[in-house]
């Protein structure tokens, strides 16, 4: 499901650049270029040590900040994240359980699935099975870890009550990961931002 507006292969015509938006420690400086010709897409690419984010001129500053963050994460995922195979997920789950749940969550199986298009992950506590949506593959590691930890916590607490959320408080990137996933969902719901396209 996720709509990925990244288009790092095609370089659109240059428009007048706005001032540098920010310098991200892991990516170097970021430059946002607004274009009146760009109406429905957001894209990003690397230019030397700089990251160029191309957005429609009509976007507000708040939308710009949000999309810069989303696009930086997507570029980082695209460039440096390798996809974990099914064989590596159980070990990752074991490490997360040890680190954040005192080793109490012990799944019988952890695997990728391609039939979850409305959920990032699912857990069947009675069977001890955890399934992660293939849509997570290629996302930043901290996001995959959050979803996996979320499902591990369901082995201990089935619902989403206060006790469940207390378990996730130990993971320091919970809010950031949830924000990232909310951004992906929001992008999916925007009909004016189709998949990779250059203008």
Secondary structure, 3 states (H helix, E strand, C coil): CCCCCCCCCCCCCCCCEEEEEEEECCCEEEEEEEECCCCCCCEEEEECCEEEEEEECCCCHHHHHHHHHHHHHHHHHHHHCCCCCHHHHHHHHHHHHHHHCCCCCCCCEEEEECCCCCCCEEEECCCCEEEEEHHHCCCCHHHHHHHHHHHHHHHHCCCCCHHHHHHHCCCCCHHHHHHHHHHHHHHHHCCCCCCCCCC
